[in-house]
């Protein structure tokens, strides 16, 4: 067991006797993504802020690597723990580079190491290197939030606290940053403690979820276990009855439902060849891969029609902005993406980025059907006029 963080009988009582946190006992392992969620006033933010001593517990102990943080200087403690909040908190008079390396500078890292980490992290969030010399006011809200995220990673801290960091962002930017945070967390092995009021966000990001009510932990478990076995009526109502996959615990990953023959083309092929392939396969979109099968983008009939006079090859008009998921991704996350964003399909890749499948709206029909109506395959459940309907799958 690689225990990193431990709460032992932790309580917080404010003046007047209000008990914000009531006898909390929790253990987090190194490299876990933990989400705290609950109603307003449930104690989730107070519990998280006691980890970096922004709030002091009234009783109990919080241990990091077995050491009581009450015995650690709070300033030194906070330099070892990353912190991302909704308001971002970038220093307006500092450049983006200076903002990113703020903590490493306080820790007296050498200048060449600080430059190296800033150059590396700006690439991780898909922003140009010259953004490092800009000021926060020159960036959009979503771009600033990306910088806030990587700043928390810059000092190589084992624990990152995130207090509803995406709450003020639009849905598309929010989803992109959720994907980024999860990717960085897995790649860099950080332990993230994440406070949210959004159950979809918690289910998507967390390895384990802490559900709180009136200062107490109601349930602490994996997303799948919480969906399958809510601890009580409160949890059941809190997660909602519309969560797909809840009724199909045997289907969990994208790989289990994806179509394994996605229709693709390479960038060097001509538009004529692309149109011929679309016609033969009866699709209006083609995924684009290189010769090794690595997903690079997509083209559709609209882009070909618009560019056919000026472009000659697929690579000339290919869009690189393609959403994809990995084959071991949880199916419920992909369902949310398809249904909420109105996507027709989501390509599936392996760990090397190679295209291995595709999930379409049509391929979700069985999952949704069984979730709503159950697994009864008896004759009575199938209307007579639907028994011999053939559904053809495609990239549509």
N, C-alpha and C positions, 0 to 999 in steps of 0.2 A: 504494500500500500504506500503510495507516494503522497501522503497528506501534506497539503500546503497551508491551508487556512482552517481554523477551527473556532467555533463559537461555543462557549461553555456557560450555560445558564445566564445568558446575557439579557439584562433588562435596562430600560431607560424610562425614568419617571421624571416628568417635568414639574415645575412649581405648581402647586394646586392639586397635586396628586394624579395628574393625567398620566396614564401608563401607555407610552407610545410603542414600546417593545416589551414583550412579556415572556421572560424565561425561554429565550431562543437557544436551541442546540443544533448546530449544523457542522458538517465537515465537507470541505471542498478539496479535490485532488488537483495536483499540478497539471496544467494544460486543459482544464475543463472550461466550458462556456456555461456559466450559471446565470439564469434569468430570475429576477425577483419581480413578482407581479401581484397585484391585489387592488382592491378598491381604494379610492382616495382616503388617506388617513390610516391606511392599514399598517404602516410602519416600515414599508419596504425601503424607502429612501433613507430613513433614519438608520435602519440596520446597515445599509451599505456605507453610509457616511461615518459610521463608527469604525470602519476598517482602516481609514486613514486619519482617525482621531479629529475629524472636523466636528464630530459630536462625541462626547465622552460618555461611556456607559455608566449607569448608576450602580450596577452590580454585575458580577460575572467576569469572565475573561475572554479575550480574543487573542488567539495564538497564530503567529506566522512562523512556519518552520519550527514549531514547538516552543517559540519564545513569546512571552507575554508582551504585547505591544505597549502596554501601559508603562513599561520600563524603558521604552525607546523614546528618544527626543522626537517630538511630533514633526518638527521641520525636517529632520533626517529621514523620518518614516515616509513623509509625503514625497520626498525626492526619489524614493524607491518604488513608489506606486503611481502609475499613470492615472490621469483623471480627465474624462471628456464629459462636458455638460451640454445641454441644449443650446445655451447662449454662446457656445464655442470658446469664447475667452481669448481670442488672438489679440496680441498686443498691437494696437493700430499704428504705433510709431516705429515698429520693427518690420523689416522685410520678412517675406515668407521663410527664407533661409534662417534668419535669426529666430523666428518663432519656432521652427522645427527643432532647432538645437538649443533651445532655452535651457532645458534641464541638463543636457550634457555639458553645457558651458558652466552651469552652477557646480557641476561635479568635477570641473576642471579637466575635461577631456582635451587632448591636444587639438589644435586647429585643423590639422589635416584629417584627423578622424572625424571631426564634426562635419567637415566639408563632404567627406565620403558618405556619411550616413544621410545627409540631406539630399545628395545627388541620387542615392539609391532609393530613398523613400518617395521622392517626387515621381519617379518612374513607376513605382508600385501603384500609384493612384491615377496613372494615365494622364498626368499633366506635364506640359512642356518644361524642360529644364530652365528656360528663361523666366518662368513664373517665380523662381526662387528669389529673384531680385525685385519682384513687385511687392506692393503693400496690400494688406487685407482688403482695403476699400476697393481695390481694382479687381477683386474676384467676386464671383457670384456666391450666393448663400451655400449652394451645394459644394462648390469648390472650397470655400472656407471650411466647411464641415469635414471635407476630406483631409485638409491640412490639420484640423483638430484631431482627427483619428490618428494620423501618422505621427504627430507630435507626441502622442501618448506612447508610441512604440519606439521612439528615437533613442531613449536612454536605456534600452535593454531591460526594462523593468519586468519582473515576473508577473505582477498583478496589475490589471488595468480596470479601473472603475468607470462605468458609463451610466450617466443619469439621464435617461430619456433623450439620448443625443440626437435622434432624428424626428422628434415630435413636431417640430415647426416646419418640416420640409414637405414639398409636394410628393404625391405617391410614387412617381417614377424615380425621382432623385432618392427618395427614401429606400426604395427597393434596391437600387444600384449600390447604395452605401451599405445596406444590410449584407448584400453579396460580398462586397469588398471586405467588410469587417470579419465575416466568417472565413473568407479565404485567407486573410492575413493571420487570423488567429490560429488556423490550422497549420499554415506554413511556418509560423514563427514560434509556435508552441506556447503562446501566452495563456495565462488564466484570466478570463474576462468575467467580471461581475457586472451584470447589465440590468438596470431598472427600467421597466416599461409598464404601460397600462394596456398594451395591445397584445391580446392573446395570440393572434396570427404571428406577430413578430417573435414572441417567446417560443412558440412551437417551431418556427423556422430556424432560429438561431441556436437555441440552448441544447446542451447535452443533458442538463437537469434543470428543473424549474422549481422555484420556491414560491408557493402560493400562500399569501398572508391575509389575515383578517383580524382587525382589532388588536394588532400587535403580536399575534401568535401565528406560528407556522401551521397551516391547515394541512398541507401536503407538500412533500419534497420528493420528487421522483423524475424519471425520464418522461419526455413528452408522450411517448407511446403508452407507457403505463398509466399516465394520468388520463389519457383519452379512453383507455380500455376500462380502467377501474377508478373513477373519481372517488375521492375519500368520503365525500358527503354531498348533500343536496346543494350546498353553497358552491362547491367546486363544479358540480354538474351544470348548474345554472350559469356559472361564471365562464366556463369554456364554451357553452352554447351547444345546441343540439344539431347544428348544421355543419359540423366538422366532418368532411368526407374522410373515408378510410376508417372511421371509428367502428363501422360495422364490418370492415374487412381486414382484421388484424393480420391475416395471412398474406396480404399484398401490402408491401411497405416501400419497395424501391422502384424507381423508374424502370430499371432493367427488367422487372417482372411483367411490365405491360407494354414496353416499347415495341415498335415495329422494327424488325432487324434488317430490313432492306430499303433504307432511305435512298431516294433517287438523287444522284449527285453528278457533278461535271467538274472538270478541271479548268483553271483560268485560261489556258492556251487555246481552248476550243473556240470555234467560230460561233457567231450568233445564229447562223443557219443551223449548225449542229445542235445548238441549244433548243431552238424552236422545234426541230425534228424530234428531239428527246421528249420535250414537253407534250408534243402531239401524240407520240407513241405511248407514253405513260399516262396520258390524260391528267396532267398536273399543270398548275399555273406558276409554280415556283420550283427552282432547283437550288439545292445546297451546293456550295463550291468548296472543293477540297484540293489540296496539292497532290502531287504524285504519290506521296506517302499516306494519303488519306486523312491528313490533318485538316480540320474544319477551318476555312478562311473567310466565309461569308455566304452570300446568297444573291441570286438574281430572280426577278419575276417578270411576268409578261409585260407589265406596265413599263418597267425600265428598258426592256428591249424595244418596245414600240416607240418610246420617247427618244431613244438614242441610236436607232438603227441606221440613220444616215451618216452619223459621225463616228460610230464605234465599229470595230471589226471583231474583237474577241470578247469572251466572257469577262476576262480580267479588266477590260476597259470600263465596264459598267457595274462590276460587282460591288455590292454594299458590304462593308466590313462590320457594320453594326448589327450583329446577329446575336440574339439571346440563345443561350444553350445551357444545359445542365449536365452534370456528370452522371454516369450510369448508376452509381450508388446513392444518388440524391434521394431524399424521402419523396415519395409520390405525392403526398399531400401538398408539399411546397410547389411542385410543378402544376398540380391542379389549380392552386390559388393563382399562379402566374397566368395560366391559360384563361381561366374564367374571369378573373378580375381585370386583366388587361386586354381581353378580347383577342388574344393571339390565336392564329389558326393552328399553329404547331410549335413544338420546341425540339430542336435537334439534341441528340444525346451523344456525349463524347466519353472516352475513357480517360485515365489519368494522364495520358500523353497528349490529349487533345484530338485523338483520332475519332472520326465520325463512326459511331457503331449502331446508331438507331435513331428513331424519331418518335415522339409522342404527339399524336394529333387529337383534335377534339373528338373525332370519331372513335379513336382507340380507347377513349375514356367511357364510352357508352356502357360497356358491361359493368365497369366499376360503379358508376353512378346508379345504374339500374339495380344492382344488388344491394347498394347502400340504402336505396329508398324502398325497394320492394322485397328485399331478401333473396335467398338462394333457391327459392321454390321453382323447380323446372317442370312442374306438372303441366299437363295440357290445359288446365283451367286458367292458368296465368297468362297464356299467350292468345291474344285475339286471333280469330281464324284468318283474317285478312293480312296478318303479319307473319304467318308461319314460314313463308317461303321467300321472304325478302332477303336479297343478297346485298350486303354492304361491302363496297370496294374501298380499300384504304388507299390513300395517296398523300402527297405533301400538301393537302388543302386544309 
